[in-house]
């Protein structure tokens, strides 16, 4: 008896995305194809041959797309180029300059054509060692050995770029980077970080010579001491930020390292020194409180303020101590307000993170610790 030939239809490339639609003995139509090395057969649940042919074509197209080669992995140079165009311009001037210099350093060190996904712990540790010993650095600066704080900042930026790439689209329905190859690796930390707190006696000696050095130094010294803010935020203050009527200072986001916009009340000493500054250098609106010497429309330059600090130390007869600079006033502020609620302190000094205050700024002094022990003794004895 002759065997009845049943209907079938094949499409796609053999060995790649071949799909066959055929008629079963029951009269139902099936699809047959190879799925990851396994022969697969599924029932279409109908008897329409034209529809079955179309479904076979669709299945072959899906299998062909799945078999298409993966897009070429993004290189480190390509990733930094995209990041510097799309993300960096939204940052402040100082951060933009840093990210451009750091990006150039990483591309030069690892190579522009390095596959980003190929970075690993050996690259991480090699960079730490070479950066620490001055074998690599920004092209614009002299190569020299740096501490773990600087290396920590560099690697944190690299991590930031990699994390962003795992969320940024590639324009083809995918993402720039499937995974962060450096995720979970530990950042180097200073074993004994130098965190100098300016002493009250040292502050008074600097205050006494402040007017001799430069009126800008005296005003900045008092404001930094009374507000606890970074010198970068203090020198960028404009008269429009000062509200004498409501006794408030507004700290703009673009002036703060953390981008934290907030307002704080003025102490009496801050109010008085600002009145003095207004008499010495009258200004309104967006005129800077601490104008630059050559261009009064701009705030005093950071290097100028640093030189004023060094000049004041010499005039006050203070022995040069590494780490004692404008930032030591910020630690002084945090330490003197140690007994105040942490949330209040963070608001006054412009800290976003309370943990940073506890770990990096508040320095318990000997007399504070002794007083704590005395209170404990009285509590235990009941006196």
N, C-alpha and C positions, 0 to 999 in steps of 0.2 A: 504494500500500500504506500503511495507517494506521501511524503511528509509535507504538510502545508507550510509554506513560507510566510512568516508573520512580518508585519511592518516594523521598520526600525529607521532611526535617523541619527547620524553621528556628526559631531562638530568639534572644533578645537584642534590643537596640535597633539599628535601622539607622543606620549611620554611627558607631556607638560600639563595641558588642561583639556584632555580629551574627555568628551561627555557623549554617551549614547542613550537615546530615547528609544524604547522598544515596547512592543505589544506582548503582554503576558498571555498565557493560555486561557486565563480567565476573561480576557478581553480588556482588562485594565492596563494602563500605560505606566511604565517605570522609567526612572533615570538611573544610569549606571556610570560611575566615574571613580577615579583613584584619589583618595583623600589622605594625604600624608603617608603614602605607602600602603594604605589599606583599601582594598576594593570595596566600594560602597554601593548599595542598591536601595533606592527609595521609591515608594509608590506615589504616583501623582494623584490618585484618587479620582480619576476621570478617564474618559475614552476619546477626548478631543485631540486628534493627531496634530492639527495645526498649532493648537495651544501647547502641546507637548514639545513641538519643535522650538517654539519660542522660549519655553522654559529651559530647554537644553542649551540654547544660545546664551541665555542669561547666566546659567550656571557656569558655562565655559568662560564667560567674561569675568565672573567673580574669581574663578580659580586662576585665570591668567593674571589678574591683578594681584592676587596673593603671591604668585610666583615671581612677580616683577622684582628685580634687584632693589635692595634698600637704597635710599638716597645716600649719597656720600656723606660721611661723618664730618661735622663742622670742625674746622681747625681753630687753634687758639687765636690766630690772627684775625680770622673772620669773626669770631665771637666778640673779641675786644672792639673791633671796628664797629659792629652793630651796637654794642653797649655804649660806646663813646658818643654815638650819634643819637641814640634814642633815650638814654637814661641820664648820662652825665650832665647834659645841658640844663637839667632841672635842679642841679645842685648849686650851692653857693660858690663864689669865686675861688675861695681857698680850696674847697673840696674838688672843684673841677680841675684845678691845676695839679692837685695831688693825684687824682685818678688818671689823668693823661700821662703823668710821669711814671706812675706805677704800672700802667698798662704797657708802656714802652719797655720798661724794665723786664716784665714777665715775658713779653714776646721776644725780646732779645735773649733772655736766659734760656727759655724752653724751646724757642724757635717758632716763627709764625706758622709754619706748616705742621707743627705738632698736633696730632689728633687729640682733641680735648678729652675724650673718653679714655685716652691712654694714660693720663696722669695718675700717679699712684703714690704710695707711702715713701718709696725710695726717692722720688722727685721732691716730695715735701721735705724730707729730712736733709736732702742734699742742698736745697735752697736755704734752709735754716742755717746750716753750717757755713755755706759760702757767703751768705749775707752777714752772718755774725763775724766772719773774718775779713770782711771788706773785699771779697772777690767779685761781688756784684753790687750794683747800686744804680740809682737813676742816672741817666746819661748827662743830665744838666749839672749834677753835683760830683764832687770828688769822692771816689770810692774810699770808704773807710769802715772800720769795724763799727757795728751798731749793737745796741742792747736788744733784749727780748721784747721790750715794749714796741720798738720800731718794727721789728719782724712780725710781731703780733698784729700790728696795724696793717702791714702789707698783706699777710695771709688772710686776714679778715676781709679785706677788699676782694681778694681772689675768690674766696668762698661766696661772697655776696654776688659776684658776677656769675658763678657757676649755679647758684641757687636760682637766680633770675632766669638763667637759660633753661632750667627744667620746667619753667612755667610759661615761657615766651613762645608764641607760635612761630613756625618756620614759613608760613605763607602757603603751605601745601596741605593743610589739615593736620600737621603733626607739630612737634615741639623741637626747639633747637637742640636740646640735650636730653636723652632719656633718663639719665641719672647723674647725680653729683659724684664724680669719682673720688673726691677728697672728703666726703661727708664722714663725720665721726672722728677725724684725726685731731689730736690735741694741739692746741696752740702753745707755743713756748711762753713761759712766764718768768718774771724776775724772781729770783729766790729771796732777795732782800731789797725790795724797791726803796729808793730814796725819796721819802715824802717829808720834806721839811715844813714845819709849821712856824710862821713868824711869831716870835715872842712879843709880848706886850711892851717890854722895855725896848726891843729893837724897833718896834713901830713908832714909839715916842721919839727915838733918836732920829729916825728918818723924817718924821713930821717936823722936827725942829729945823732941819736943813732944807725942807721942801721948797720954800720960797727962794732960797739961794740958788737952787738947781734950776728950776723953771716952774712958773706958776702952774703949768699943765701937770707937772709931776705931783705937786701938792694936791690939786683937785682930784687927780686920778687915784692917788693914795687914799684919800679920805673916802671917796666913793667906793673903791674896791673893798675897803675895810668895813664900811657901813652897810653895803649891799651884799657882799659875798659873791659877787659876779666876776666872771673872767675879765681880764683886762681887754680882751678883744671886744666884748660887749660894752664895756665902760667907754672905751675910746670911740666907739661908733654911735654913742648917744647923740641925739640931736635935740634942739630946744623944743621941737614939737613933741618929744617924748616926755618932757617935764611938765607936770601939772602942779604948779605952785598952789593953786586955789584948793585943790583936793588933796594936796601933799602926796602925790603918786608919781611913780616912774614907770613908763611903759617900755618893756624890752621886746623889740621886734624880732620876729622869727629869723629874718635874714642876718641879724646881728649875733644870734646865739649859735654856738657850735652844734647844739642838739636840735636846733630849729624850733625851740619851745617859746612861743609867744605868750607873755604874761605881764601882769602889772604887780608892783609891790609898793607898799607905803614907804615914805621917806622918814628916816630918823631925823632928829633935830640937827645933828652934825652934818648930815647929807644936805639938808635944806640950806644951812648956813653956807657951806662951801659952794653950793650951786649959785647962791646969791652973789658970793664973791666972784665967781667965774663970770657971771653976767655983767658985773661991773668992769672986770678986766678986759673982757672980749665980748662986747654987746652983740647979740644975735637973736634972730627970730626964726620961726618956721623950721625949715630943714637945715639951717646952719648948724654945724657941729659944735657941741659943747667944748670939745678939745680939738681945735682946728690945727691943721698942719702948718708948719712954719712958712713954707713957700707958697702954698695954695690954701688959704683959709676956708675955701668952700668945701675942702675935703677933710676928713678926720685925720688926726695924727697917725703917722705910720707906725706899724708894730716895731720896726727896728729902732725907731727914734725913742719909743717908750722903753724898750729894753736898755738902750744906752743911758737914758735918764736914770733908770734904776741903779745901774752900775756906778754912775756918777754920784748918786745920792749915798750909796753904801760907802764910797770912799770919803765923801764929805762928812758922814756921820761917824767915821772911824770904825766901821764894822768890818771885821775880817771876812774876806770872801769865802762863802760857804756854798758848795755846789748844791743846787736844788732850791736855794732860797731866792725866790724871785717873786714876780707878781702873783703866781699861783699859790705861794705860801700864805698869802692873805686869805685866799678862799678856804684853806684848811683852818686858819685861825678863826674865821667866821663860824665854820661848822663845829669846831671844838668848843668855842665859847657858848654856843647855843645847844650844847649836848643835852641839857636837861629839859629842853622844850620838846613838844610833840614832833615826831619825825616828819609828819605830813606838813606841819607849819614850816619847819626848817627847809624842806625841799621847795616849798612855794617861795619862800623868801630868797633863797639862793639860786633858784632856777634849775634845780635838779629834777630830772624826770624819774630817776630810779633811786629809791631809798637805799637799795643794797649798795650802790656806788658810794653813797655818803658814809655808810657804816664801814665799808672795806677800805676806802681810799682817802677819806677826808677827816673823819673824827679821830683825833689822837688823844687818848686818855693821858692826862698829865699826872705827875707824882702826887701833887696835893689833892687832886680829884680822887685818886685811888685810895689815899690815906683816909680821906673823909668818908668814903664808902665803907671802909673797914671799921671806922669808929661807929658809924650808924648801925652796922651789923652787930658789933659788940654790945651796943646799948639795947638793941632789939632782943638779943639772946639773954642778956642779964635782966631784962625787964625794967631797966632804969631809964 
